[in-house]
Amino acid sequence: MEPMKAREHFGSRMAVIMAMAGSAIGLGNIWRFPYLVGQNGGAAFILVYLVACVVLALPVFMAEAIIGRRSGCNSFGAMRVLAPGTRWKWLAMVTVITPMLILSYYSVVGGWSVDYFIKSCAFRFTGDTSGIFGRFISSTWEPLITHTVFMAFTAGIVLLGVKKGIEKFTKITMPMLFVLIVAIVIYGLTIPGSWKGVEYMVKPDFSKLDANVVATAMGQAFFSLSLGVGTILTYASYMQKQENIVTSGVCTASFDLLFALLAGFAVMPAVFAAGIAPEEGAGLVFQTLPFIFSHMGWAGAIVSILFFFSILIAALTSSISVLEVGVAYLVEEKGWTRVRSTLVLALATWALGVLCSLSFGPLSGVKLLGLGFFDIFDNLCSNWLMPFGGLLFSLFVGWKMSKADVRDEFTNGGTRNVGLFNAVYFLLRYVAPVGILVVFVTNLLF
Ligand code: PHE
């Protein structure tokens, strides 16, 4: 059960939690969560999201952590090690393909943050923040260049290796992002008209709920916690044996939720104060927060620079974790060098990202089922492929691995979390897989 070669390990418990939280907290919280809340009816969506996090996502998180640490491998290798001679490892291929699809459009939005960081430095936000965003994404070159810059940064950090690249980055920037968002929330609430946004975030309107909203909430829970693609599995494989899986999971999920809710409370009040439609979609954060900054006078310029800088870092700590999955696979399973794996994957993903980026501009007419490339990739990954990966992991831990092994890993050899084990095992074995399947089927039928 030992990993094939000496692998790097995270140095401490704090480093594990920070790296996992660094992966989880990213554009998913700050860009995706607020716009989905706006598109799916506000508080009712948030409630479903909370349930999905606890009942479906947390058990899958535990499953990935158990598989990763037990095997000490990437997701494909983990199946080979833990279920030798079976077809499980081929199913794990989904966790090699999905991250690449995710990274392609993630990098496009990462590029938007690069652009907004640069615009902030040049003090280029005036009143018409929606117009500025619209002109930007529908142009050809600007978003393509920033997508390229973002992908290059991601590949560069992954090339530096686990310790030097990832650990150092995550420890410094997360607290800064937290402080900035809290400041933006507080300031936003002083702008006239903004309290309607708070109401929208806390007063549920259940008439908006349907099968698609539930599927979207589930997808967001997986997307936001980086689940179903082998990221948590791969990071857990860098975890030392004495670390506590439950503490890491609960801390990561709590931080992640906190950032998402804070981002919601930063964005929604501004949506109402600025008179933007909550349903606006993918551009919401980029249209609303500059509106707040433009109200802050000279301080707005500074907050804006710091904010887009920290979003950028949050996005990078996530994107490197997405790329790391594929790199770990190629290095450990195919024997490629780290440099070759990183460059090949980054290039291929970049090319897919070009399609996503252009789908807001020159390729906006190319649609499948009414969706452009960007939306197809996003929808396919978060609403289908990630929960599907999560389903596989929970089935693997719940039904394929022996209960004794699962318990051993979950309880650190019977020393931790012993009382919790049966409840989590039940969630993993029955509730998560059945829940995911039910959401899939209802979403297909209705
Ligand atoms: N969880 C990340 C975010 O919220 C995105 C991500 C998805 C990262 C999948 C890794 C794997 O931004």
Boltz pocket constraint, residues with backbone or C-beta under 6 A from the ligand:
constraints:
  - pocket:
      binder: B
      contacts: [[A, 23], [A, 24], [A, 25], [A, 26], [A, 27], [A, 28], [A, 29], [A, 102], [A, 222], [A, 223], [A, 224], [A, 225], [A, 226], [A, 227], [A, 229], [A, 231], [A, 314], [A, 318], [A, 319], [A, 321], [A, 322]]
      max_distance: 6.0
